[in-house]
């Protein structure tokens, strides 16, 4: 890939093999941690802090993948094309 997909459907098709399992795992793990913090420590995160934690975890996970020589861009670069890095 030399440039981001022009259409959302193309992006979904391209990233569907990676996005669903990893984003689901990160979100479920974040929810599980939040649940345990509320139950056992009586502490909760505000929604923006929770989403920032999920975003950071997903970025870290995508960064850990080795770059495939057949891909022009890493999964983390694809992620940044569709997500505002300052949100």
PDB file of N, CA, C and O in Angstrom:
ATOM      1  N   UNK A   1       0.856  -1.176   0.000  1.00  0.00           N
ATOM      2  CA  UNK A   1       0.000   0.000   0.000  1.00  0.00           C
ATOM      3  C   UNK A   1       0.894   1.229   0.000  1.00  0.00           C
ATOM      4  O   UNK A   1       1.755   1.391   0.865  1.00  0.00           O
ATOM      5  N   UNK A   2       0.679   2.075  -0.967  1.00  0.00           N
ATOM      6  CA  UNK A   2       1.483   3.289  -1.031  1.00  0.00           C
ATOM      7  C   UNK A   2       0.737   4.510  -0.512  1.00  0.00           C
ATOM      8  O   UNK A   2       1.350   5.540  -0.230  1.00  0.00           O
ATOM      9  N   UNK A   3      -0.577   4.403  -0.384  1.00  0.00           N
ATOM     10  CA  UNK A   3      -1.385   5.507   0.142  1.00  0.00           C
ATOM     11  C   UNK A   3      -2.592   4.923   0.859  1.00  0.00           C
ATOM     12  O   UNK A   3      -2.928   3.759   0.644  1.00  0.00           O
ATOM     13  N   UNK A   4      -3.246   5.702   1.702  1.00  0.00           N
ATOM     14  CA  UNK A   4      -4.414   5.186   2.406  1.00  0.00           C
ATOM     15  C   UNK A   4      -5.537   4.867   1.423  1.00  0.00           C
ATOM     16  O   UNK A   4      -5.623   5.484   0.361  1.00  0.00           O
ATOM     17  N   UNK A   5      -6.391   3.915   1.766  1.00  0.00           N
ATOM     18  CA  UNK A   5      -7.518   3.588   0.893  1.00  0.00           C
ATOM     19  C   UNK A   5      -8.416   4.803   0.687  1.00  0.00           C
ATOM     20  O   UNK A   5      -8.579   5.631   1.583  1.00  0.00           O
ATOM     21  N   UNK A   6      -8.992   4.895  -0.501  1.00  0.00           N
ATOM     22  CA  UNK A   6      -9.828   6.048  -0.845  1.00  0.00           C
ATOM     23  C   UNK A   6     -11.218   5.949  -0.245  1.00  0.00           C
ATOM     24  O   UNK A   6     -11.865   6.968  -0.005  1.00  0.00           O
ATOM     25  N   UNK A   7     -11.678   4.745  -0.003  1.00  0.00           N
ATOM     26  CA  UNK A   7     -13.035   4.546   0.495  1.00  0.00           C
ATOM     27  C   UNK A   7     -13.002   3.786   1.816  1.00  0.00           C
ATOM     28  O   UNK A   7     -12.103   2.984   2.068  1.00  0.00           O
ATOM     29  N   UNK A   8     -13.986   4.053   2.642  1.00  0.00           N
ATOM     30  CA  UNK A   8     -14.068   3.384   3.933  1.00  0.00           C
ATOM     31  C   UNK A   8     -14.215   1.878   3.763  1.00  0.00           C
ATOM     32  O   UNK A   8     -13.615   1.112   4.517  1.00  0.00           O
ATOM     33  N   UNK A   9     -15.005   1.442   2.784  1.00  0.00           N
ATOM     34  CA  UNK A   9     -15.190   0.006   2.561  1.00  0.00           C
ATOM     35  C   UNK A   9     -13.865  -0.676   2.228  1.00  0.00           C
ATOM     36  O   UNK A   9     -13.610  -1.789   2.688  1.00  0.00           O
ATOM     37  N   UNK A  10     -13.032  -0.029   1.445  1.00  0.00           N
ATOM     38  CA  UNK A  10     -11.726  -0.597   1.114  1.00  0.00           C
ATOM     39  C   UNK A  10     -10.854  -0.714   2.360  1.00  0.00           C
ATOM     40  O   UNK A  10     -10.132  -1.696   2.529  1.00  0.00           O
ATOM     41  N   UNK A  11     -10.923   0.278   3.218  1.00  0.00           N
ATOM     42  CA  UNK A  11     -10.150   0.241   4.461  1.00  0.00           C
ATOM     43  C   UNK A  11     -10.639  -0.867   5.379  1.00  0.00           C
ATOM     44  O   UNK A  11      -9.839  -1.559   6.009  1.00  0.00           O
ATOM     45  N   UNK A  12     -11.942  -1.032   5.452  1.00  0.00           N
ATOM     46  CA  UNK A  12     -12.512  -2.086   6.297  1.00  0.00           C
ATOM     47  C   UNK A  12     -12.087  -3.452   5.787  1.00  0.00           C
ATOM     48  O   UNK A  12     -11.695  -4.314   6.574  1.00  0.00           O
ATOM     49  N   UNK A  13     -12.161  -3.657   4.485  1.00  0.00           N
ATOM     50  CA  UNK A  13     -11.744  -4.935   3.911  1.00  0.00           C
ATOM     51  C   UNK A  13     -10.267  -5.201   4.157  1.00  0.00           C
ATOM     52  O   UNK A  13      -9.879  -6.326   4.475  1.00  0.00           O
ATOM     53  N   UNK A  14      -9.448  -4.176   4.013  1.00  0.00           N
ATOM     54  CA  UNK A  14      -8.012  -4.329   4.174  1.00  0.00           C
ATOM     55  C   UNK A  14      -7.639  -4.640   5.623  1.00  0.00           C
ATOM     56  O   UNK A  14      -6.757  -5.460   5.879  1.00  0.00           O
ATOM     57  N   UNK A  15      -8.298  -3.996   6.550  1.00  0.00           N
ATOM     58  CA  UNK A  15      -7.908  -4.150   7.950  1.00  0.00           C
ATOM     59  C   UNK A  15      -8.744  -5.154   8.721  1.00  0.00           C
ATOM     60  O   UNK A  15      -8.483  -5.385   9.902  1.00  0.00           O
ATOM     61  N   UNK A  16      -9.732  -5.752   8.094  1.00  0.00           N
ATOM     62  CA  UNK A  16     -10.640  -6.642   8.830  1.00  0.00           C
ATOM     63  C   UNK A  16      -9.932  -7.852   9.420  1.00  0.00           C
ATOM     64  O   UNK A  16     -10.330  -8.340  10.477  1.00  0.00           O
ATOM     65  N   UNK A  17      -8.904  -8.339   8.766  1.00  0.00           N
ATOM     66  CA  UNK A  17      -8.211  -9.506   9.291  1.00  0.00           C
ATOM     67  C   UNK A  17      -7.431  -9.193  10.564  1.00  0.00           C
ATOM     68  O   UNK A  17      -7.146 -10.100  11.345  1.00  0.00           O
ATOM     69  N   UNK A  18      -7.083  -7.937  10.786  1.00  0.00           N
ATOM     70  CA  UNK A  18      -6.324  -7.558  11.975  1.00  0.00           C
ATOM     71  C   UNK A  18      -7.169  -6.826  13.004  1.00  0.00           C
ATOM     72  O   UNK A  18      -7.008  -7.034  14.207  1.00  0.00           O
ATOM     73  N   UNK A  19      -8.052  -5.983  12.544  1.00  0.00           N
ATOM     74  CA  UNK A  19      -8.745  -5.052  13.427  1.00  0.00           C
ATOM     75  C   UNK A  19      -9.637  -5.760  14.438  1.00  0.00           C
ATOM     76  O   UNK A  19      -9.542  -5.490  15.635  1.00  0.00           O
ATOM     77  N   UNK A  20     -10.487  -6.644  13.986  1.00  0.00           N
ATOM     78  CA  UNK A  20     -11.476  -7.236  14.879  1.00  0.00           C
ATOM     79  C   UNK A  20     -10.861  -7.984  16.054  1.00  0.00           C
ATOM     80  O   UNK A  20     -11.233  -7.713  17.195  1.00  0.00           O
ATOM     81  N   UNK A  21      -9.937  -8.913  15.825  1.00  0.00           N
ATOM     82  CA  UNK A  21      -9.419  -9.640  16.989  1.00  0.00           C
ATOM     83  C   UNK A  21      -8.651  -8.746  17.956  1.00  0.00           C
ATOM     84  O   UNK A  21      -8.826  -8.862  19.169  1.00  0.00           O
ATOM     85  N   UNK A  22      -7.808  -7.861  17.444  1.00  0.00           N
ATOM     86  CA  UNK A  22      -6.968  -7.072  18.336  1.00  0.00           C
ATOM     87  C   UNK A  22      -7.733  -5.966  19.036  1.00  0.00           C
ATOM     88  O   UNK A  22      -7.547  -5.751  20.234  1.00  0.00           O
ATOM     89  N   UNK A  23      -8.579  -5.271  18.321  1.00  0.00           N
ATOM     90  CA  UNK A  23      -9.341  -4.211  18.977  1.00  0.00           C
ATOM     91  C   UNK A  23     -10.306  -4.805  19.990  1.00  0.00           C
ATOM     92  O   UNK A  23     -10.507  -4.232  21.062  1.00  0.00           O
ATOM     93  N   UNK A  24     -10.903  -5.938  19.669  1.00  0.00           N
ATOM     94  CA  UNK A  24     -11.807  -6.591  20.626  1.00  0.00           C
ATOM     95  C   UNK A  24     -11.053  -7.018  21.874  1.00  0.00           C
ATOM     96  O   UNK A  24     -11.533  -6.816  22.990  1.00  0.00           O
ATOM     97  N   UNK A  25      -9.882  -7.604  21.696  1.00  0.00           N
ATOM     98  CA  UNK A  25      -9.092  -8.039  22.847  1.00  0.00           C
ATOM     99  C   UNK A  25      -8.705  -6.860  23.730  1.00  0.00           C
ATOM    100  O   UNK A  25      -8.785  -6.947  24.955  1.00  0.00           O
ATOM    101  N   UNK A  26      -8.290  -5.773  23.120  1.00  0.00           N
ATOM    102  CA  UNK A  26      -7.873  -4.595  23.885  1.00  0.00           C
ATOM    103  C   UNK A  26      -9.056  -4.000  24.642  1.00  0.00           C
ATOM    104  O   UNK A  26      -8.921  -3.641  25.812  1.00  0.00           O
ATOM    105  N   UNK A  27     -10.205  -3.893  23.995  1.00  0.00           N
ATOM    106  CA  UNK A  27     -11.389  -3.324  24.646  1.00  0.00           C
ATOM    107  C   UNK A  27     -11.867  -4.214  25.780  1.00  0.00           C
ATOM    108  O   UNK A  27     -12.183  -3.719  26.861  1.00  0.00           O
ATOM    109  N   UNK A  28     -11.924  -5.520  25.551  1.00  0.00           N
ATOM    110  CA  UNK A  28     -12.375  -6.446  26.599  1.00  0.00           C
ATOM    111  C   UNK A  28     -11.423  -6.409  27.788  1.00  0.00           C
ATOM    112  O   UNK A  28     -11.867  -6.394  28.936  1.00  0.00           O
ATOM    113  N   UNK A  29     -10.123  -6.394  27.527  1.00  0.00           N
ATOM    114  CA  UNK A  29      -9.160  -6.323  28.620  1.00  0.00           C
ATOM    115  C   UNK A  29      -9.305  -5.017  29.398  1.00  0.00           C
ATOM    116  O   UNK A  29      -9.237  -5.015  30.628  1.00  0.00           O
ATOM    117  N   UNK A  30      -9.504  -3.911  28.687  1.00  0.00           N
ATOM    118  CA  UNK A  30      -9.706  -2.626  29.356  1.00  0.00           C
ATOM    119  C   UNK A  30     -10.956  -2.618  30.220  1.00  0.00           C
ATOM    120  O   UNK A  30     -10.943  -2.106  31.339  1.00  0.00           O
ATOM    121  N   UNK A  31     -12.034  -3.187  29.696  1.00  0.00           N
ATOM    122  CA  UNK A  31     -13.276  -3.269  30.481  1.00  0.00           C
ATOM    123  C   UNK A  31     -13.096  -4.155  31.708  1.00  0.00           C
ATOM    124  O   UNK A  31     -13.600  -3.845  32.788  1.00  0.00           O
ATOM    125  N   UNK A  32     -12.380  -5.253  31.536  1.00  0.00           N
ATOM    126  CA  UNK A  32     -12.130  -6.165  32.656  1.00  0.00           C
ATOM    127  C   UNK A  32     -11.319  -5.460  33.748  1.00  0.00           C
ATOM    128  O   UNK A  32     -11.629  -5.587  34.933  1.00  0.00           O
ATOM    129  N   UNK A  33     -10.280  -4.717  33.349  1.00  0.00           N
ATOM    130  CA  UNK A  33      -9.483  -3.974  34.330  1.00  0.00           C
ATOM    131  C   UNK A  33     -10.310  -2.903  35.033  1.00  0.00           C
ATOM    132  O   UNK A  33     -10.197  -2.716  36.244  1.00  0.00           O
ATOM    133  N   UNK A  34     -11.145  -2.201  34.263  1.00  0.00           N
ATOM    134  CA  UNK A  34     -11.999  -1.160  34.849  1.00  0.00           C
ATOM    135  C   UNK A  34     -12.983  -1.778  35.838  1.00  0.00           C
ATOM    136  O   UNK A  34     -13.207  -1.234  36.919  1.00  0.00           O
ATOM    137  N   UNK A  35     -13.563  -2.902  35.468  1.00  0.00           N
ATOM    138  CA  UNK A  35     -14.499  -3.602  36.356  1.00  0.00           C
ATOM    139  C   UNK A  35     -13.804  -3.980  37.664  1.00  0.00           C
ATOM    140  O   UNK A  35     -14.338  -3.740  38.747  1.00  0.00           O
ATOM    141  N   UNK A  36     -12.614  -4.572  37.563  1.00  0.00           N
ATOM    142  CA  UNK A  36     -11.893  -4.979  38.767  1.00  0.00           C
ATOM    143  C   UNK A  36     -11.489  -3.783  39.620  1.00  0.00           C
ATOM    144  O   UNK A  36     -11.536  -3.867  40.847  1.00  0.00           O
ATOM    145  N   UNK A  37     -11.097  -2.685  39.008  1.00  0.00           N
ATOM    146  CA  UNK A  37     -10.740  -1.485  39.767  1.00  0.00           C
ATOM    147  C   UNK A  37     -11.949  -0.960  40.528  1.00  0.00           C
ATOM    148  O   UNK A  37     -11.824  -0.524  41.672  1.00  0.00           O
ATOM    149  N   UNK A  38     -13.112  -1.001  39.901  1.00  0.00           N
ATOM    150  CA  UNK A  38     -14.322  -0.520  40.579  1.00  0.00           C
ATOM    151  C   UNK A  38     -14.725  -1.441  41.721  1.00  0.00           C
ATOM    152  O   UNK A  38     -15.143  -0.971  42.780  1.00  0.00           O
ATOM    153  N   UNK A  39     -14.605  -2.739  41.518  1.00  0.00           N
ATOM    154  CA  UNK A  39     -15.032  -3.695  42.542  1.00  0.00           C
ATOM    155  C   UNK A  39     -14.046  -3.743  43.703  1.00  0.00           C
ATOM    156  O   UNK A  39     -14.452  -3.644  44.861  1.00  0.00           O
ATOM    157  N   UNK A  40     -12.759  -3.894  43.409  1.00  0.00           N
ATOM    158  CA  UNK A  40     -11.785  -4.180  44.447  1.00  0.00           C
ATOM    159  C   UNK A  40     -11.085  -2.954  45.026  1.00  0.00           C
ATOM    160  O   UNK A  40     -10.596  -3.010  46.155  1.00  0.00           O
ATOM    161  N   UNK A  41     -11.024  -1.855  44.286  1.00  0.00           N
ATOM    162  CA  UNK A  41     -10.343  -0.663  44.783  1.00  0.00           C
ATOM    163  C   UNK A  41     -11.267   0.529  44.913  1.00  0.00           C
ATOM    164  O   UNK A  41     -10.867   1.584  45.406  1.00  0.00           O
ATOM    165  N   UNK A  42     -12.501   0.363  44.471  1.00  0.00           N
ATOM    166  CA  UNK A  42     -13.499   1.430  44.535  1.00  0.00           C
ATOM    167  C   UNK A  42     -13.013   2.693  43.808  1.00  0.00           C
ATOM    168  O   UNK A  42     -13.206   3.813  44.280  1.00  0.00           O
ATOM    169  N   UNK A  43     -12.375   2.479  42.647  1.00  0.00           N
ATOM    170  CA  UNK A  43     -11.828   3.557  41.824  1.00  0.00           C
ATOM    171  C   UNK A  43     -12.340   3.363  40.403  1.00  0.00           C
ATOM    172  O   UNK A  43     -12.418   2.237  39.911  1.00  0.00           O
ATOM    173  N   UNK A  44     -12.687   4.461  39.750  1.00  0.00           N
ATOM    174  CA  UNK A  44     -13.118   4.349  38.356  1.00  0.00           C
ATOM    175  C   UNK A  44     -12.473   5.446  37.517  1.00  0.00           C
ATOM    176  O   UNK A  44     -12.118   6.512  38.020  1.00  0.00           O
ATOM    177  N   UNK A  45     -12.331   5.159  36.244  1.00  0.00           N
ATOM    178  CA  UNK A  45     -11.784   6.133  35.295  1.00  0.00           C
ATOM    179  C   UNK A  45     -12.926   6.873  34.614  1.00  0.00           C
ATOM    180  O   UNK A  45     -13.965   6.273  34.340  1.00  0.00           O
ATOM    181  N   UNK A  46     -12.760   8.148  34.338  1.00  0.00           N
ATOM    182  CA  UNK A  46     -13.754   8.837  33.504  1.00  0.00           C
ATOM    183  C   UNK A  46     -13.661   8.282  32.079  1.00  0.00           C
ATOM    184  O   UNK A  46     -12.603   7.803  31.669  1.00  0.00           O
ATOM    185  N   UNK A  47     -14.763   8.344  31.322  1.00  0.00           N
ATOM    186  CA  UNK A  47     -14.753   7.775  29.963  1.00  0.00           C
ATOM    187  C   UNK A  47     -13.598   8.245  29.077  1.00  0.00           C
ATOM    188  O   UNK A  47     -13.004   7.408  28.397  1.00  0.00           O
ATOM    189  N   UNK A  48     -13.242   9.540  29.044  1.00  0.00           N
ATOM    190  CA  UNK A  48     -12.108   9.924  28.182  1.00  0.00           C
ATOM    191  C   UNK A  48     -10.794   9.238  28.577  1.00  0.00           C
ATOM    192  O   UNK A  48      -9.992   8.891  27.710  1.00  0.00           O
ATOM    193  N   UNK A  49     -10.576   9.044  29.862  1.00  0.00           N
ATOM    194  CA  UNK A  49      -9.356   8.370  30.316  1.00  0.00           C
ATOM    195  C   UNK A  49      -9.378   6.897  29.924  1.00  0.00           C
ATOM    196  O   UNK A  49      -8.347   6.330  29.560  1.00  0.00           O
ATOM    197  N   UNK A  50     -10.553   6.281  30.000  1.00  0.00           N
ATOM    198  CA  UNK A  50     -10.676   4.878  29.587  1.00  0.00           C
ATOM    199  C   UNK A  50     -10.363   4.732  28.099  1.00  0.00           C
ATOM    200  O   UNK A  50      -9.613   3.838  27.708  1.00  0.00           O
ATOM    201  N   UNK A  51     -10.934   5.606  27.266  1.00  0.00           N
ATOM    202  CA  UNK A  51     -10.697   5.518  25.825  1.00  0.00           C
ATOM    203  C   UNK A  51      -9.237   5.805  25.485  1.00  0.00           C
ATOM    204  O   UNK A  51      -8.693   5.221  24.547  1.00  0.00           O
ATOM    205  N   UNK A  52      -8.605   6.691  26.233  1.00  0.00           N
ATOM    206  CA  UNK A  52      -7.186   6.968  26.019  1.00  0.00           C
ATOM    207  C   UNK A  52      -6.348   5.735  26.361  1.00  0.00           C
ATOM    208  O   UNK A  52      -5.380   5.425  25.666  1.00  0.00           O
ATOM    209  N   UNK A  53      -6.722   5.035  27.431  1.00  0.00           N
ATOM    210  CA  UNK A  53      -6.030   3.813  27.819  1.00  0.00           C
ATOM    211  C   UNK A  53      -6.180   2.736  26.745  1.00  0.00           C
ATOM    212  O   UNK A  53      -5.212   2.057  26.403  1.00  0.00           O
ATOM    213  N   UNK A  54      -7.395   2.581  26.215  1.00  0.00           N
ATOM    214  CA  UNK A  54      -7.637   1.599  25.156  1.00  0.00           C
ATOM    215  C   UNK A  54      -6.844   1.972  23.905  1.00  0.00           C
ATOM    216  O   UNK A  54      -6.229   1.110  23.278  1.00  0.00           O
ATOM    217  N   UNK A  55      -6.858   3.241  23.547  1.00  0.00           N
ATOM    218  CA  UNK A  55      -6.121   3.714  22.377  1.00  0.00           C
ATOM    219  C   UNK A  55      -4.630   3.434  22.527  1.00  0.00           C
ATOM    220  O   UNK A  55      -3.993   2.936  21.599  1.00  0.00           O
ATOM    221  N   UNK A  56      -4.074   3.750  23.686  1.00  0.00           N
ATOM    222  CA  UNK A  56      -2.645   3.527  23.932  1.00  0.00           C
ATOM    223  C   UNK A  56      -2.307   2.036  23.880  1.00  0.00           C
ATOM    224  O   UNK A  56      -1.271   1.655  23.336  1.00  0.00           O
ATOM    225  N   UNK A  57      -3.169   1.202  24.437  1.00  0.00           N
ATOM    226  CA  UNK A  57      -2.929  -0.242  24.425  1.00  0.00           C
ATOM    227  C   UNK A  57      -2.961  -0.794  23.006  1.00  0.00           C
ATOM    228  O   UNK A  57      -2.143  -1.641  22.645  1.00  0.00           O
ATOM    229  N   UNK A  58      -3.901  -0.315  22.207  1.00  0.00           N
ATOM    230  CA  UNK A  58      -3.991  -0.776  20.822  1.00  0.00           C
ATOM    231  C   UNK A  58      -2.770  -0.315  20.027  1.00  0.00           C
ATOM    232  O   UNK A  58      -2.236  -1.077  19.220  1.00  0.00           O
ATOM    233  N   UNK A  59      -2.327   0.909  20.244  1.00  0.00           N
ATOM    234  CA  UNK A  59      -1.117   1.396  19.561  1.00  0.00           C
ATOM    235  C   UNK A  59       0.102   0.558  19.942  1.00  0.00           C
ATOM    236  O   UNK A  59       0.903   0.189  19.083  1.00  0.00           O
ATOM    237  N   UNK A  60       0.235   0.261  21.233  1.00  0.00           N
ATOM    238  CA  UNK A  60       1.367  -0.548  21.688  1.00  0.00           C
ATOM    239  C   UNK A  60       1.341  -1.928  21.043  1.00  0.00           C
ATOM    240  O   UNK A  60       2.376  -2.450  20.629  1.00  0.00           O
ATOM    241  N   UNK A  61       0.150  -2.510  20.964  1.00  0.00           N
ATOM    242  CA  UNK A  61       0.020  -3.840  20.359  1.00  0.00           C
ATOM    243  C   UNK A  61       0.377  -3.805  18.875  1.00  0.00           C
ATOM    244  O   UNK A  61       1.094  -4.682  18.393  1.00  0.00           O
ATOM    245  N   UNK A  62      -0.109  -2.812  18.153  1.00  0.00           N
ATOM    246  CA  UNK A  62       0.195  -2.714  16.725  1.00  0.00           C
ATOM    247  C   UNK A  62       1.677  -2.435  16.486  1.00  0.00           C
ATOM    248  O   UNK A  62       2.253  -2.903  15.504  1.00  0.00           O
ATOM    249  N   UNK A  63       2.280  -1.681  17.375  1.00  0.00           N
ATOM    250  CA  UNK A  63       3.701  -1.371  17.256  1.00  0.00           C
ATOM    251  C   UNK A  63       4.563  -2.616  17.469  1.00  0.00           C
ATOM    252  O   UNK A  63       5.674  -2.692  16.945  1.00  0.00           O
ATOM    253  N   UNK A  64       4.067  -3.581  18.223  1.00  0.00           N
ATOM    254  CA  UNK A  64       4.849  -4.777  18.524  1.00  0.00           C
ATOM    255  C   UNK A  64       4.936  -5.754  17.358  1.00  0.00           C
ATOM    256  O   UNK A  64       5.781  -6.648  17.371  1.00  0.00           O
ATOM    257  N   UNK A  65       4.077  -5.601  16.348  1.00  0.00           N
ATOM    258  CA  UNK A  65       4.120  -6.516  15.211  1.00  0.00           C
ATOM    259  C   UNK A  65       5.320  -6.210  14.332  1.00  0.00           C
ATOM    260  O   UNK A  65       5.601  -5.047  14.044  1.00  0.00           O
ATOM    261  N   UNK A  66       6.034  -7.252  13.901  1.00  0.00           N
ATOM    262  CA  UNK A  66       7.137  -6.995  12.973  1.00  0.00           C
ATOM    263  C   UNK A  66       6.593  -6.530  11.626  1.00  0.00           C
ATOM    264  O   UNK A  66       5.516  -6.948  11.200  1.00  0.00           O
ATOM    265  N   UNK A  67       7.329  -5.687  10.985  1.00  0.00           N
ATOM    266  CA  UNK A  67       6.900  -5.159   9.685  1.00  0.00           C
ATOM    267  C   UNK A  67       7.078  -6.237   8.622  1.00  0.00           C
ATOM    268  O   UNK A  67       8.160  -6.800   8.459  1.00  0.00           O
ATOM    269  N   UNK A  68       6.004  -6.509   7.910  1.00  0.00           N
ATOM    270  CA  UNK A  68       6.032  -7.482   6.825  1.00  0.00           C
ATOM    271  C   UNK A  68       6.664  -6.813   5.608  1.00  0.00           C
ATOM    272  O   UNK A  68       6.287  -5.700   5.242  1.00  0.00           O
ATOM    273  N   UNK A  69       7.610  -7.483   4.991  1.00  0.00           N
ATOM    274  CA  UNK A  69       8.304  -6.869   3.855  1.00  0.00           C
ATOM    275  C   UNK A  69       7.383  -6.632   2.664  1.00  0.00           C
ATOM    276  O   UNK A  69       7.680  -5.787   1.819  1.00  0.00           O
ATOM    277  N   UNK A  70       6.266  -7.365   2.580  1.00  0.00           N
ATOM    278  CA  UNK A  70       5.345  -7.167   1.458  1.00  0.00           C
ATOM    279  C   UNK A  70       4.438  -5.955   1.677  1.00  0.00           C
ATOM    280  O   UNK A  70       3.801  -5.483   0.735  1.00  0.00           O
ATOM    281  N   UNK A  71       4.376  -5.454   2.895  1.00  0.00           N
ATOM    282  CA  UNK A  71       3.545  -4.285   3.187  1.00  0.00           C
ATOM    283  C   UNK A  71       4.400  -3.024   3.122  1.00  0.00           C
ATOM    284  O   UNK A  71       5.518  -2.990   3.635  1.00  0.00           O
ATOM    285  N   UNK A  72       3.865  -2.004   2.492  1.00  0.00           N
ATOM    286  CA  UNK A  72       4.586  -0.738   2.434  1.00  0.00           C
ATOM    287  C   UNK A  72       4.464   0.029   3.747  1.00  0.00           C
ATOM    288  O   UNK A  72       5.338   0.827   4.086  1.00  0.00           O
ATOM    289  N   UNK A  73       3.383  -0.210   4.486  1.00  0.00           N
ATOM    290  CA  UNK A  73       3.144   0.518   5.725  1.00  0.00           C
ATOM    291  C   UNK A  73       2.847  -0.464   6.854  1.00  0.00           C
ATOM    292  O   UNK A  73       2.298  -1.541   6.626  1.00  0.00           O
ATOM    293  N   UNK A  74       3.210  -0.087   8.047  1.00  0.00           N
ATOM    294  CA  UNK A  74       2.936  -0.931   9.201  1.00  0.00           C
ATOM    295  C   UNK A  74       1.474  -0.790   9.615  1.00  0.00           C
ATOM    296  O   UNK A  74       0.777   0.127   9.181  1.00  0.00           O
ATOM    297  N   UNK A  75       1.028  -1.708  10.455  1.00  0.00           N
ATOM    298  CA  UNK A  75      -0.348  -1.638  10.955  1.00  0.00           C
ATOM    299  C   UNK A  75      -0.566  -0.379  11.780  1.00  0.00           C
ATOM    300  O   UNK A  75      -1.661   0.184  11.774  1.00  0.00           O
ATOM    301  N   UNK A  76       0.462   0.066  12.486  1.00  0.00           N
ATOM    302  CA  UNK A  76       0.334   1.288  13.275  1.00  0.00           C
ATOM    303  C   UNK A  76       0.122   2.502  12.372  1.00  0.00           C
ATOM    304  O   UNK A  76      -0.655   3.394  12.712  1.00  0.00           O
ATOM    305  N   UNK A  77       0.797   2.546  11.235  1.00  0.00           N
ATOM    306  CA  UNK A  77       0.579   3.650  10.291  1.00  0.00           C
ATOM    307  C   UNK A  77      -0.850   3.638   9.762  1.00  0.00           C
ATOM    308  O   UNK A  77      -1.477   4.689   9.635  1.00  0.00           O
ATOM    309  N   UNK A  78      -1.361   2.455   9.454  1.00  0.00           N
ATOM    310  CA  UNK A  78      -2.749   2.353   8.996  1.00  0.00           C
ATOM    311  C   UNK A  78      -3.704   2.843  10.075  1.00  0.00           C
ATOM    312  O   UNK A  78      -4.695   3.513   9.783  1.00  0.00           O
ATOM    313  N   UNK A  79      -3.402   2.508  11.314  1.00  0.00           N
ATOM    314  CA  UNK A  79      -4.229   2.946  12.433  1.00  0.00           C
ATOM    315  C   UNK A  79      -4.270   4.475  12.504  1.00  0.00           C
ATOM    316  O   UNK A  79      -5.337   5.057  12.700  1.00  0.00           O
ATOM    317  N   UNK A  80      -3.118   5.121  12.346  1.00  0.00           N
ATOM    318  CA  UNK A  80      -3.065   6.579  12.424  1.00  0.00           C
ATOM    319  C   UNK A  80      -3.765   7.271  11.266  1.00  0.00           C
ATOM    320  O   UNK A  80      -4.174   8.425  11.398  1.00  0.00           O
ATOM    321  N   UNK A  81      -3.912   6.593  10.138  1.00  0.00           N
ATOM    322  CA  UNK A  81      -4.636   7.198   9.022  1.00  0.00           C
ATOM    323  C   UNK A  81      -6.105   7.398   9.358  1.00  0.00           C
ATOM    324  O   UNK A  81      -6.747   8.299   8.818  1.00  0.00           O
ATOM    325  N   UNK A  82      -6.645   6.566  10.247  1.00  0.00           N
ATOM    326  CA  UNK A  82      -8.079   6.601  10.516  1.00  0.00           C
ATOM    327  C   UNK A  82      -8.441   7.070  11.914  1.00  0.00           C
ATOM    328  O   UNK A  82      -9.622   7.217  12.227  1.00  0.00           O
ATOM    329  N   UNK A  83      -7.451   7.308  12.756  1.00  0.00           N
ATOM    330  CA  UNK A  83      -7.711   7.739  14.129  1.00  0.00           C
ATOM    331  C   UNK A  83      -6.953   9.031  14.385  1.00  0.00           C
ATOM    332  O   UNK A  83      -5.782   9.156  14.027  1.00  0.00           O
ATOM    333  N   UNK A  84      -7.619   9.976  14.996  1.00  0.00           N
ATOM    334  CA  UNK A  84      -6.971  11.233  15.357  1.00  0.00           C
ATOM    335  C   UNK A  84      -5.995  10.962  16.499  1.00  0.00           C
ATOM    336  O   UNK A  84      -6.430  10.562  17.579  1.00  0.00           O
ATOM    337  N   UNK A  85      -4.694  11.165  16.300  1.00  0.00           N
ATOM    338  CA  UNK A  85      -3.728  10.829  17.341  1.00  0.00           C
ATOM    339  C   UNK A  85      -3.816  11.712  18.582  1.00  0.00           C
ATOM    340  O   UNK A  85      -3.233  11.380  19.614  1.00  0.00           O
ATOM    341  N   UNK A  86      -4.529  12.820  18.500  1.00  0.00           N
ATOM    342  CA  UNK A  86      -4.623  13.714  19.647  1.00  0.00           C
ATOM    343  C   UNK A  86      -5.976  13.649  20.329  1.00  0.00           C
ATOM    344  O   UNK A  86      -6.302  14.511  21.145  1.00  0.00           O
ATOM    345  N   UNK A  87      -6.763  12.639  20.006  1.00  0.00           N
ATOM    346  CA  UNK A  87      -8.088  12.534  20.637  1.00  0.00           C
ATOM    347  C   UNK A  87      -8.010  11.791  21.946  1.00  0.00           C
ATOM    348  O   UNK A  87      -9.028  11.608  22.614  1.00  0.00           O
TER     349      UNK A  87
END
